[in-house]
């Protein structure tokens, strides 16, 4: 019933976004996804990552067959596109395999086997749909929020030392090598998440059930709730509001060489193309979730999770996509969601309620302070800078302490009772 409810809600949400996108004369998420059955996909790696998620419910023989079929279909598409000089991109084969297994689940499987296969297919399709839904939602933010709050956030960011301007100059100094590495990390965040999720779901085929909590759940909830905050707190980012990419809409061409001035902040109009997707930083939120879920993996997965978090922070700030204030909000946002999901799995108790309530309170306080106290924060950075960091650290420490308390304790080995000596 839970999976059926999730499916119905997701379908209704997709239909609503499709209708909303059509109102602006653009195709919605369902249309864009349907086009990728034939036309070049936007992201081939994402489709193959989605197929990999679906394959956690298959046997190894079925996985090899599915991968071979996907590659074979992509080779055919590649040759046809090369012959007609069309846009080149792989990934159609992976989507065809997912659709094929959906048909097999309905027509050839029954009972628990059908339910398990449909869960795997749903997991893969949710990742694909999430990407398309996000693209459409960002379009809606740019169309429905004509003014942005960048001046408020940029002013508040003085309390943190304008980290985007600092990291932007550092990334620029690294030249094309650093730029390309960070750009790849930033773009392929979903693929990194799938690698961690595959490790967590590695035993699904053998156990014939999914674990009660895994990374994909956190990813989807972040993607569901985060865009709603965009509508409340629309921000475009330093490279647009204070950089050349903003064109004549920008305050001035200041990023990353000149910190923004300490003028009285106010709402500023912006174009109807640039997404208002900065507050909170969902790339930071997702990278934080990857880091958290990689902690129980092998050492190489732990290193990868730490690298992806650090590199994502470097990219979000160094490319001018986010302010430091966005990063802090993104970390608090993720820890609150992760705590809520874990509390829901183990059963709500006082510690879980307190942790989630505290995280939500800190997140709300951050947004309120960015909006109504930016000038005070900028004028007394030695007070508000440490306070912002301490607020984030307090949520981190509360999360670590509470989740460690939730971990099952290993029972001490029972010692045999001493036997009486025979005289």
N, C-alpha and C positions, 0 to 999 in steps of 0.2 A: 504493500500500500504506500509506503514511504517513497519508493522509487517511482511508482505510478503518479503520485502527487507531484513529485519534482518534475516529472516529464510533462504533465499537464500545465504546470505553472510556467515552465520554460517555453513551451510551445505558445502559450498565450502571450508571454512577454515578447517573443520573437514576432508574433503577428502584430502586436501593438507598435513595435519599432518599425516594422515594415510599412504600416500605414502612416506613421509619422514621417518616415523618410520620403514616402511618395508625395506627401504634402509639399515638400521642398523640391520636388521634381527629380529626385535621385533614387536609385535602387536601394532597397533595404537589405538586411542581413540574409534573409532567406533567398532573395534573388541573386545576390552576390555568391552565395554558397552553391546554388544550383548551377550557375554559370561555370563553376570550377569543375563540374563533371566533364565538360568538353574543353573549355577555354583554359588558358594558362593561369594557374593559381597565383595568388599573391605571395604565398609562402609555402614552398615545397617542403622544407624541413618541418614546419608545423604539422602538415598533413601526415608525414611519416611518423612524427612523434605521436600523433593521435592514433594512428594505426598500431603503434607499439603499445600504447595503453590498452587498446582493445584486445591485443593478443595475449595479455596476461591471463585470460581465461582459456586459452587454447593449449593443446599439447604441443610438444616440441615439433613433432611431425607436421602438425597443422600450421605452426608458425613458419616453418621453412617453406611450406607450399604457399602460404599467403604472401610472404616476402617475395618469393620468386614470381608469383603472378603480378604483384604490384610493379616490380622492376620491369617485367616483360611488357606490361601495358604502357609504362612510361617510355620505354624504348620505341614502341610503335608511335606514340604521340610525338616523341622527339623527332623521329624521321619525317613524319608528316609536316610538322611545323618547320623543319629545316627545308623541306621541299617547297613549301609555299611562302617561305620567308616570313613566318609569323613570330610573335614573341616567344622566346624560349624560357621554359620553366618546367620543372618536374613536380610530381605530387598527385597528378590525376590518378595514377595507378593505386596509390594508397587509399584515396577516396572511393574508388571503385571496389576495392577489397572490403572496406567497411560496409558499403551498401550491399555488397554480395552476401556478407555474413548476416546482415539484417534480414535478407530474404531467406537465408538458410534457417535462421532462428525461428522465423514465423512458420515456414513450410516443412522443415525437417526435424526440428527438435521439439521436445515436449517436457512438461514438468519442470524439475529443478534445473535440468540442463538448458532448457530454453530461457529460464529466468536468469541464470548465470551469464549466458551468452548475451542476452539483451542488456544486462548491467554493464558488461564490458563494452558493448557497442555504444551504449549511452555515455559511458565515461569518455570514450574517444570523441564522440560527436559533441559533447559538452565543451571540450577544449576548442574544437573548431568553431562552434557556435559562439563561444565566449569571445573569440577574436573578432568575428564579424559583428557581433553585438556591440563590442567596444568601439569599433570604427563608426558605426551608425550613431551611437550615443555621443561620441565626441563631435560629430556633425551637428547634433541637436544642441549641444552646449554652445557652439559657436553661433547658431542661428537664434537661440532664445535668450542669450545673455549679451546684450549689446555693449555693456560696460564691464570693466574688470577691476579687481582690487589690488593690482600689482604694486601700486605706490604704497599701500598700507604694509604689505609684506616686505617690500624692499626697505622701507623705513625701519620696521621692526628688526630686519636682518642686520642692521648696524650693531645691534646688541651682541651678535655672534661674530662680528668682524667681517661681514660681507663674504662668506666662504665661496660663493659661486664665482665672484670676481677673482679671488685668490687661486682657486683650483683651475679656473679657466685659463689663467696665465700660465700655470704649471703644465696643463695639457698642451697648450699651444707651444710651449718650449720643448716638449718631447718630439715634436715634428710628426710626420705621417705615420710612423710606427705606432706610437702611443695612441694616436687618433684612431687608427684602424682597429687596434685590439679592443679599445673601449667601445667603439661603435659595434663591433661584432658581439661583445658581451651584452650590450644594451638591447640589440635587436633580437638575439636568440635566447632571451630569458626564459621563454616557455619551454624551449628544448632542454635547458638545464633543469627546469622543474620536472620534466618528464623523466629524466635520468634518475633523480632522487625518488620519484614516485614508483618507477619500475623496481627499484631496490625494495621499497616498502611493500610492493604488491607481488613480489617474486614467488610467493607460495600460494597464490590464489588458485592456480590450476590444480595443484595437488590437494589443497584443503577444501576446494569447491566452495569457497566463501571469501568475501572481502574483509579486511580488518575494519574495526569499528571507526578508526580515525586514521587519515593519511593526508599527504600534502595536497592532493587534488581538491579535497573538501575546503581546505583553507584558501587555496587559490581562487576557487569559484566564489566563495563568500566575499573575499576581498574585491573581486571584480564586480560583484553584485552591489555591494554597499558603497564602494568608493566613488563611482560616478555620480551617485546621489549627492555627495558632498560637493562635487564640482558645481552643481546647480546652486548650492547655497553660498559657496565661496569661490566664484569664478576668477581664475588667475591664469595668465598665459605663459609666464616665465621670463627670466632676464633677457634672453637672446631676442625676444620679440618686443617686450615692453621697453628695453633699454639698449637694444642692439640693432644692427643693420637689417636683420631679418624682419623687423617690425615695419620697415619702410616709413612712410610719413605718419603712421599711427604711433610710432615709438616716441617716448619722451625726448630722447636724444640718442645719438650713437655713442653710448658710454661703455657697453660691455665688451671685453672684460678689463679694459685698461683704466677706466676712471670710475670710482665708486659713485653711486647715485647721490644726488644732493639731499640735504636734510630739510627739504621744504615741507610745508603742511600737506599731507597726503589727501587725495580725494579720488572719487570714482573717475576712471578715464575711459572714454569710448574706444572701441577697437573694432577691427574688421569682422566680417561674418564668415571667415574661413578658418582662422586659427582656433584650435580647440582650447577650451578653458580647463585644462587637465593637470593642474599643478598641485592643488591643495586637497588632500595630502598627496605626496609622491607615491603613486602606486607601484612604480618600479622599485622604489626602496622597500615598500611593503612586501612585494612578492619576493625580492631578494632576501629580506629578513626571514620570511617563511621558509625559503629554501635552506637558509643557514640553520634555522631551528630544527628542521626535519632531517638534516644531514648529520646531526650530532650523534645519532645512534647507529650510523653506518660505519663501514670500514674506514681506516685512516685516510685513504685516498679520497673517499667521498666527503669526509670532514674538511680536508684541505680544499677540495673543489667548492664546497659550500661557502667556506670563508673567502676564497678568492673571488667568487661571483658576487658576494656582498660588497667587498671592498671595491672591486672594479665597477660595480653598478653605482656605488656612491660617487666614484670618480667621474663616471660618465654623466650622471644626472646633474652634477654640479659643474663639471668641466666643459660640457657642451652648452651650458647656459639654459638647460631645460627646467631647472628648479632652483629655488632659494634654499638656504640652510634651514629656514623655518619649516619648509615643506618636508625636509628629511626627518626632523624631529617628530613632526605630526605623523609621518608615515610609519615610523618605528612604533610609536604608541598605538596607532591604529591596528597594526598587525598583532601586537602582543595581546591587545584586548580581544580581538576576534579569535585568536588561537586559544586563549584562556577560556572563552565562552564555549568553543567547540569541544575542548577537552572536558570541561565541566559537564556539558550535555551528555557526553559519552559515559562518564563515570557516575553520573547522578549529581544533581545540584546539591551543594551543601554550603555551610556558612563561608568557608574559605573561598570557594568558587564565586559565590555571589559578591563577596567583598572585593576580590581581585578584579572582576569584570566591572563592577561599579566604580572602583577607583580608576581603572584605565579609561573608562568612558568619561569620568569627571575631568581627568587631566587632559584628555583630548579636547573636550568642550572648552576648558579653560584656555588652552592654547589658541584655539580659533577666536575666542572672544578677545583675548589680549592682543592678537595680531590685528584685529579689526578696530578695537576701541582704545588701545594703549600704545600704538606704534611710536608716537613721538616721545612719550615718556621712556619707552624702552631704548630708543636711540640716544636720548640725552644722558641716560645713566646706564651705559653698557656694563659697567663693573658690578651692577646689581642684577639686572635682568638677564645678562648673558649666562652667568652661573645658575640663576634660577631656572632658565630654560633647560640647561643641561641636567641639573639636578632633578627636574620634573621627569625627564625621560629616563634617567638612571633609576629613579625610584620605582618606575613601572617595571623596568628590566629586573631589578632586584626582587620586587614583589612577585613577578612571574617565576623567576628561577627558584625562589624559596618555596612558593606554593606548589609548583609542579614537582619539585623534588619530594615534598611531603606526600604528594599523590602517588609516587612510585611505589610499587609493591615491595615490601621488605622481605628479604630472604630469611626464612626461618632458620635459626641455629640448629646445627646437627644435634640430634638427641644423643646424649652420652649414655652408654650402657651402665646400668646399676651395678655397683661393685658386688661381687659374689662373696658370701661368707667363707672364710678359710676353714678347711676341714682339719680338725685336730687328729 
